[in-house]
Amino acid sequence: MNDTTTLPAADAGELRSTINASVREVALLADVTIAVWSGERTDASIMEEAKRNAGATGNVGRAIKNLMAGADTRLKECRSAFSAMRQTHYSLTLPYVSDPNAQRLRGPRLLPNALFMPYLDTMGAKRRAANAALDAFCDGYDEDKAAAQANLGTLADSVYPTVEQVRSLFRAEFEFSPIPAGADFVNLPDVILKKLSGTLADRQAAALASAMRGMWETARERVEHLAAVMADPEKTFKESTVEQAHDLAKLLPGWAIDGDPRAHEAAADIHGMLDGVTAKLIRKDGAVRAEIADRARALVVKLNEWGV
C-alpha cells in the first residue's frame, strides 16, 4: 500500500482519492444474507415446572426445546449446507471495514472484479447444494416430525409449522454494490461536500488497508497450517488443507488490487510447491510431504521478512 502519512495533507488527500478511484474500477462489494430454521422453540411450561420442582422464583432462564429431537439429521445437513455458503463467501472475499477493531465477518466484503465470475460459479454450486439439502429435508419433514413427536412424548407440541412455512424460513440472498464515490454527494453546500467526500475517502483508504491485511493474514494462516501439518509425517490432515492452499494460489493475484507484486510471488511459490500434488499423493509419498513442508516453511520465512 502507498504510504500517505508523510505527505502534506492536501497531497495525501489527493493520493487517497486517486487510490480509491482506482479501487472502484477493479473491485466491488459483495454481501450474502443467510437465514435458516432453527428447529427450536422456547417452552415456558418446561421452565415453570422446573421452577416449581426446585422451589425457585423469578426469571431463572429459558427452556429451549428441539422440535426435531432425535430426528434432526436432515435438518442439520440442510443448515450445514446453508452455512457453507456463508463460509465460502468469506473465503473468496476480503474484509472491508474502516474500523480495524470492527467485527470483520459482518457487512459487505471486497470482491475484486477478476474474481467475480469464479465467485458466481462457486457460490452458485454451493447454493444448488443447499437447495438440494432443503428439498431433502422438506421431503422427509413429515416423517421426521412424527418421529420427533414420539421422542418428545408429553413435551411434544401439538402444532408444528407446515412444510411450506419451514421452507420459507430458509433463504440465501446475494447483493453486489459498487464502492461509493465522493461525487455521489450532491445538492449540498461546497464546504459540506468537500468534508463528506474527504471523510469517505479516508474511510475507504482504511477499508482498503483492512482488505490487504486480510489477504496477508489469510495467506499466512493457510501456509503456516500447511507447513505444520506437512512437517509431522504421523499427523493426519484433511484434503481441505491442500485444497485451501491451491485456492490461495489462485486467489492471491486477484486479491492484490493494490498491485503488490509480492502477492504474485507468493502465489507462484505455492503453485511451485503444489503443482500436480494431491492429498492422496502426499499421504503416499513421504518425500513429497517433506518437500512441501520445507517449501511452506520457506514461504513463512519470506512472509516474515516482508513484514506482512
Phi, psi and omega in degrees: 000147176286137181265119181256005189289338183259003180270156171303153186305316182296316180293321179297318179297319179295320179294318178299318180296321179294315179299315182296322178296320179295320179297320180298335181278341187238003182208165176219179178253136181235140179220151178224137177243122181244132176230140179220163174272129182286332185076015181237160178209141175286133181236102182294329183295326178296316181290322179297319178294319178297321179295318179297316181294330182265354183068030183266157177225164177081189181276097184260359179139191181232153175250120180256124183255135175275106183295338181251035184309123176074001181218038187250019181298312181294324178295315180298318179296322179294312179299320179296319180294322178289321178297327180298330177296316180296314181296323178293321176303314178298321186288339183259351184238173182239150178298143180221080182228140180277342178259112182297343179263005182286162174286108189289342184272016178239147176084176181299149179235160185281130177233109178299144180302327181296338181254007185296311181293316174301324177298312180299318181296313183292314180292327177297319178295318178295322180293320177297321178295320179294318179294325177294320178293324177294319177299317180297318179296314182294323179298326181259009187299311183298321179294315180294321180298315180297319179294318180295319179298321178294321180293325182282341179059231182288350177278351184291140175285147177280335181239123175249157173296150178288165180297326178294319178296318180296315181301322182292343181276351176261129176202156175221118182238132180249139180225132178238138181215150177286156174288123186295152178248151179300333180292349179290341176282126182223165174057039176230159177304148184303319182295323178289318179300317180296318181293315180296318180295320179295317179298318179297317180298318179297316181294320180291325177296319178293321180293321178296321177298322179294325179295317180291324174297318179299322178300311183288327177296319178295317179299312181299314182301315183288320181289318178297320179294317179299316181297317182294319182290317182290334184290338181251103184297342180268351185278128176282155179212158180271154177300331181298334178299316179285319181299319180293328176291318175301314180298321180301318180297327178282327186279323187306313181298324179286324180293329187283065182286351176274002177078015182293113183294342181295331178296319178292323179294317179296320178297320179295322178298318181292317177302318182296319182283337185243008181300119179074008184263136175237165177300323179298317180295320180298317180294331184275325188242107181295329180293321177297317180298317181295321179295319179297319178300315180296315183288327177292318177298322179296322178291324176299317178300318180296318178299321178296317180295325178288338181074029180259000000 
